[in-house]
């Protein structure tokens, strides 16, 4: 594979079972919580415990044991392991609204131990044509999106932006192509069924269920990929990331997705990305936005929302994003003084988290230490000088964790020229 990235050597997995069909577009009334939850289309290969039992086990079990369990299932390519991991991630999503302290501890440890593996898997599998139906890819994206809640992990993802943005672009394009192919197959099969008129009610119900599941699966992949891309652009200090967005076709892909989607969560995230590109992308990105008629495509999403639900809460956010995007374009061509933006729409940008209701609580990474940086009245915790991910309240905790496994999982923070870099954590 033609990649200059150092994330290599991760085995590929193609564990999606059966052929899945397009389930059409989802309703704009879909809530953020339901859109961000797992929408796996793979059927379980064995009986799994209900989500409530998974949540109870995560709350009261051994934290390090849970982290090892996540990693063990993630690294195994089998369908049974990936289905189990999907169930664990569902339980972790539910845990965020039950016990935020345990949730933050698990997310922080997952970011410290699995971030490198997830980035490596993206490099080796993003070009797979069936990647949007790969359950492991869905789990990798969910873990990366969860990890954005932990600031050092977000910085690490942003540092990989030059390689990460093209991967996300290929991933979204793969989902769009798969959706079009499945839509064509769906139409052809409908014509055949109408011609033969020999289909039973049971087969119709089963086919409809497969269509809905595959649609949820692709929406989950697209939402995760867009959110990770936006967070990467938001946190990146590298101007080359903006250049890559213009050169690899990422802006064109986002505009195309904005014109096609009827999912409000996807539309909101597309507008966030385009708004950020319009403000900080320079003349090149603004020229591309005008060339792709981004305001025309954004207005289509707005009119669709008005037709479906006039008082939807998401409509106010979408209207503000469209107004701010137009403001950035007008500032570039000199018409801002004639047509100013509504002052009520000027809001501070923030990362898109998988759990928007939750604020990260950072913990000491040493096993058995229950000190938190937000809850402790003392000096700030120190990051590991090598990986810049693990944090410790004291030298004793750092030394203890180094001898208990961090020596194996710690990896140096590398720049693009493979030289070790040290960067202060952004608040």
C-alpha positions in Angstrom: 0.0 0.0 0.0 1.4 3.4 -0.9 1.5 5.1 2.4 4.4 6.9 4.0 2.8 6.7 7.5 4.6 4.7 10.1 1.4 3.0 11.3 1.9 -0.4 9.7 1.8 -4.0 10.6 -1.8 -4.2 11.7 -3.8 -7.2 10.4 -6.8 -6.6 8.3 -10.2 -7.9 9.0 -13.2 -8.6 6.7 -15.7 -10.0 9.1 -19.0 -8.5 7.9 -21.5 -11.4 7.5 -23.7 -11.6 4.4 -24.8 -8.9 1.9 -26.5 -5.9 3.3 -28.8 -3.5 1.6 -29.4 0.2 1.8 -32.0 1.2 4.2 -32.7 4.7 2.9 -32.1 7.9 4.8 -32.8 8.3 8.5 -35.2 10.8 10.0 -34.0 14.3 11.0 -35.7 13.8 14.3 -33.1 11.2 15.3 -31.5 12.3 18.6 -27.8 12.7 19.1 -27.7 10.0 21.6 -29.3 7.4 19.2 -27.0 8.5 16.4 -23.9 8.2 18.5 -24.7 4.7 19.8 -23.5 1.5 18.2 -25.5 0.6 15.1 -23.9 -2.7 14.3 -25.4 -4.8 11.5 -23.7 -8.0 12.4 -25.7 -10.7 14.1 -24.4 -12.1 17.3 -22.7 -15.5 17.0 -23.4 -16.4 20.6 -25.6 -15.3 23.4 -24.4 -12.0 24.9 -25.4 -10.4 28.2 -27.8 -7.5 28.1 -26.3 -4.0 28.1 -27.4 -3.5 31.7 -25.3 -6.4 32.9 -22.3 -5.0 30.9 -22.7 -1.6 32.6 -22.8 -3.2 36.0 -19.7 -5.3 35.2 -17.8 -2.2 34.0 -18.8 -0.2 37.1 -17.8 -2.8 39.7 -15.1 -4.9 38.1 -11.3 -4.5 37.8 -10.6 -1.5 35.6 -7.3 -2.8 34.2 -9.0 -6.1 33.5 -11.7 -4.4 31.5 -9.1 -2.4 29.5 -7.2 -5.6 28.7 -10.5 -7.2 27.7 -11.3 -4.4 25.3 -7.8 -4.7 23.8 -7.9 -8.5 23.5 -11.2 -8.4 21.5 -10.1 -5.5 19.3 -6.9 -7.2 18.2 -8.6 -10.5 17.3 -10.1 -10.5 13.8 -12.8 -13.1 14.5 -16.5 -12.2 14.1 -17.3 -13.5 17.6 -14.7 -11.2 19.2 -15.8 -8.2 17.3 -19.4 -8.8 18.2 -18.4 -9.1 21.9 -16.4 -5.8 21.6 -19.4 -4.1 20.0 -21.5 -5.2 23.0 -18.8 -3.9 25.4 -18.8 -0.5 23.6 -22.5 -0.3 23.8 -22.3 -0.8 27.6 -19.5 1.8 27.8 -21.8 4.3 26.0 -24.6 3.7 28.5 -22.1 3.9 31.4 -21.4 7.6 30.5 -24.9 8.5 31.8 -24.7 6.3 34.8 -21.2 6.8 36.3 -19.1 9.5 34.6 -16.1 8.8 36.9 -15.6 5.2 35.8 -16.5 6.1 32.2 -13.7 8.7 32.1 -11.2 6.4 33.6 -11.9 3.6 31.1 -11.9 6.0 28.2 -8.5 7.5 29.3 -7.0 4.0 29.7 -8.4 2.9 26.3 -6.8 6.0 24.7 -3.5 5.3 26.4 -3.3 1.6 25.3 -5.3 1.3 22.0 -4.8 4.6 20.2 -1.8 3.5 18.3 -3.4 0.2 17.2 -6.5 2.1 16.0 -4.5 4.5 13.9 -2.6 1.6 12.4 -5.7 -0.3 11.5 -7.1 2.8 9.7 -3.9 3.0 7.6 -4.1 -0.6 6.5 -7.8 -1.0 6.0 -9.2 2.4 4.9 -8.9 1.3 1.3 -11.0 -1.8 1.7 -14.1 -1.4 -0.6 -16.3 -3.1 2.1 -14.9 -1.2 5.0 -18.1 0.5 5.9 -19.6 -3.0 6.6 -16.6 -4.1 8.7 -17.6 -4.3 12.3 -14.0 -3.9 13.5 -13.7 -0.6 11.6 -16.8 0.6 13.3 -15.3 -0.3 16.7 -12.0 1.4 15.8 -13.8 4.6 14.9 -15.9 4.5 18.1 -12.8 4.1 20.2 -11.0 7.0 18.4 -14.0 9.2 18.8 -14.3 8.3 22.5 -10.6 9.1 22.9 -11.1 12.6 21.7 -12.6 13.4 25.1 -9.1 12.9 26.6 -7.0 16.0 25.6 -3.6 14.3 25.1 -5.3 11.7 22.8 -7.0 14.5 20.9 -3.6 16.1 20.4 -2.1 12.8 19.2 -4.9 12.4 16.7 -4.4 15.9 15.5 -0.7 15.3 15.0 -1.6 12.4 12.7 -3.9 14.7 10.7 -1.8 14.7 7.5 -2.3 10.9 7.2 -5.7 10.7 9.0 -7.7 13.1 6.8 -7.1 11.2 3.5 -8.1 8.0 5.3 -11.3 9.5 6.5 -11.9 10.8 2.9 -11.5 7.3 1.5 -13.7 5.9 4.2 -16.6 8.3 3.6 -16.3 7.8 -0.2 -16.5 4.0 0.3 -19.7 4.4 2.3 -21.2 6.6 -0.4 -20.3 4.1 -3.1 -21.7 1.2 -1.1 -24.9 3.1 -0.4 -25.4 3.8 -4.1 -24.7 0.2 -5.1 -27.1 -1.1 -2.5 -29.7 1.4 -3.5 -29.5 0.2 -7.1 -29.7 -3.5 -6.0 -32.7 -2.6 -3.9 -34.5 -1.0 -6.9 -33.6 -4.0 -9.2 -34.8 -6.5 -6.6 -38.1 -4.6 -6.2 -38.7 -4.7 -9.9 -38.0 -8.4 -10.0 -40.4 -9.0 -7.0 -43.1 -6.9 -8.7 -42.7 -8.9 -11.9 -42.7 -12.4 -10.3 -45.1 -11.5 -7.4 -44.0 -14.6 -5.5 -42.6 -13.1 -2.3 -43.9 -13.9 1.1 -44.6 -11.6 4.0 -41.8 -13.2 6.0 -39.2 -12.6 3.4 -40.3 -9.0 3.0 -39.9 -8.4 6.8 -36.5 -10.0 6.8 -35.3 -8.0 3.9 -36.6 -4.7 5.4 -34.7 -5.5 8.6 -31.5 -6.0 6.8 -32.0 -2.7 4.9 -32.5 -0.7 8.1 -29.5 -2.4 9.8 -27.1 -1.7 7.0 -28.3 1.9 6.8 -27.6 2.4 10.5 -24.2 0.8 10.1 -23.1 3.1 7.3 -24.5 6.2 9.2 -22.5 5.2 12.2 -19.3 5.0 10.2 -19.9 8.3 8.4 -20.8 10.2 11.7 -17.7 8.8 13.5 -15.4 9.6 10.5 -16.7 13.2 10.2 -16.5 13.8 14.0 -12.9 12.6 14.1 -12.0 14.7 11.1 -13.5 17.8 12.6 -11.7 17.2 15.9 -8.5 16.7 14.1 -8.9 20.0 12.2 -9.9 21.8 15.4 -7.0 20.7 17.5 -4.3 20.7 14.8 -1.6 23.3 14.7 -0.2 22.1 11.4 -1.1 24.2 8.4 -0.3 21.2 6.2 -3.5 19.5 7.4 -5.6 22.3 5.7 -3.5 21.9 2.5 -4.1 18.1 2.6 -7.9 18.7 2.9 -7.8 20.8 -0.3 -5.6 18.4 -2.2 -7.1 15.0 -1.4 -10.7 16.0 -2.2 -11.9 16.0 1.4 -13.8 19.3 1.0 -15.5 18.0 -2.2 -16.5 14.8 -0.3 -18.0 16.8 2.6 -19.9 19.1 0.3 -21.2 16.1 -1.7 -22.3 14.4 1.5 -24.0 17.5 2.7 -26.1 17.7 -0.5 -27.1 14.0 -0.2 -27.7 13.4 3.5 -31.1 13.5 5.2 -29.5 12.7 8.6 -29.3 15.9 10.7 -26.3 14.7 12.8 -24.3 14.1 9.6 -25.4 17.5 8.2 -24.4 19.3 11.4 -21.0 17.8 11.4 -20.5 18.6 7.7 -21.4 22.2 8.3 -19.0 22.4 11.3 -16.1 21.1 9.1 -16.9 23.5 6.2 -17.3 26.4 8.7 -13.9 25.7 10.1 -12.3 25.4 6.7 -14.0 28.6 5.6 -12.5 30.5 8.5 -9.0 29.1 8.8 -8.4 27.4 5.5 -7.3 30.5 3.6 -8.1 31.6 0.1 -7.7 28.2 -1.5 -10.3 26.5 0.7 -12.7 29.4 0.3 -12.3 29.3 -3.4 -13.2 25.6 -3.4 -16.2 26.2 -1.2 -17.6 28.7 -3.7 -16.8 26.5 -6.6 -18.7 23.6 -5.0 -21.7 26.0 -4.3 -21.6 25.1 -0.6 -24.3 27.6 0.4 -26.7 26.2 -2.1 -26.2 22.7 -0.8 -26.5 23.9 2.8 -29.8 25.6 2.0 -31.2 22.3 0.8 -30.6 20.7 4.2 -32.2 23.7 5.8 -35.3 23.5 3.7 -35.6 19.8 4.3 -35.5 20.3 8.0 -38.2 23.0 7.8 -40.5 20.7 5.9 -40.0 17.8 8.4 -40.0 19.7 11.7 -40.4 23.4 12.0 -39.4 23.7 15.7 -36.7 21.1 15.8 -33.9 22.0 18.2 -31.2 21.0 15.7 -32.6 23.6 13.3 -31.3 26.5 15.3 -27.8 25.0 15.3 -27.9 24.3 11.6 -29.1 27.9 10.9 -26.3 29.3 13.0 -23.7 27.2 11.2 -25.0 28.2 7.8 -25.0 31.9 8.7 -21.4 31.7 10.1 -20.3 29.8 7.0 -21.7 32.6 4.8 -20.1 35.2 7.0 -16.6 33.6 6.5 -17.2 33.6 2.7 -18.4 37.2 2.6 -15.4 38.3 4.7 -13.1 36.9 2.0 -14.8 38.6 -1.0 -15.3 42.0 0.7 -19.1 42.0 1.0 -19.1 41.5 4.8 -19.7 45.2 5.4 -22.8 45.1 3.3 -24.4 42.0 4.7 -23.2 41.2 8.2 -23.9 38.0 10.1 -26.5 37.7 12.8 -24.7 38.4 16.1 -26.7 35.7 17.8 -25.0 33.0 15.7 -21.4 33.9 16.8 -20.5 31.1 19.2 -17.2 29.6 20.3 -16.2 26.5 18.5 -15.6 23.3 20.5 -14.7 19.7 19.7 -17.5 17.3 18.8 -17.5 14.7 21.5 -19.3 11.3 21.5 -20.7 12.2 24.9 -21.5 16.0 24.6 -23.1 16.1 28.0 -19.9 15.0 29.8 -16.8 16.9 30.8 -13.6 14.9 30.9 -12.2 14.0 34.4 -8.5 13.1 34.1 -7.1 10.4 36.4 -3.7 9.1 37.4 -2.8 6.3 35.0 -1.1 4.2 37.7 -3.1 1.0 38.5 -4.7 1.3 41.9 -4.3 5.0 42.2 -7.7 6.8 42.5 -6.5 10.4 42.4 -8.0 12.8 39.9 -6.5 16.0 38.6 -9.9 17.8 38.8 -10.7 16.5 42.3 -7.3 16.8 43.9 -6.2 20.1 45.6 -2.6 20.0 44.5 -0.2 20.5 41.6 -1.1 19.5 38.1 -0.4 15.9 37.1 2.6 15.3 34.8 2.4 13.6 31.4 4.8 10.8 30.5 7.6 12.5 28.7 7.8 9.7 26.1 4.3 9.0 25.0 2.6 12.2 26.3 -0.6 10.2 27.0 -0.3 8.7 30.4 -0.4 11.1 33.4 0.7 10.6 37.0 0.2 12.4 40.3 3.7 11.5 41.6 7.0 10.0 40.6 6.2 6.9 42.7 3.0 6.2 40.6 4.9 6.7 37.4 7.7 4.3 38.5 5.1 1.8 39.7 3.2 1.9 36.4 6.4 1.7 34.3 7.2 -1.6 36.0 3.6 -2.9 35.8 3.3 -2.7 32.0 3.6 0.9 30.8 7.2 0.1 29.7 5.7 -2.2 27.0 2.8 -0.1 25.9 4.6 3.3 26.0 5.6 4.6 22.5 7.4 7.8 21.7 5.6 10.8 20.2 7.0 11.1 16.7 6.9 14.0 14.3 6.5 13.5 10.6 10.3 13.2 10.1 10.3 10.5 12.8 12.1 12.6 15.4 10.9 12.6 19.0 8.9 15.8 19.8 7.7 17.2 23.1 4.6 19.4 23.0 2.8 21.0 25.9 -0.8 20.0 26.5 -3.4 22.5 25.3 -5.9 23.5 27.9 
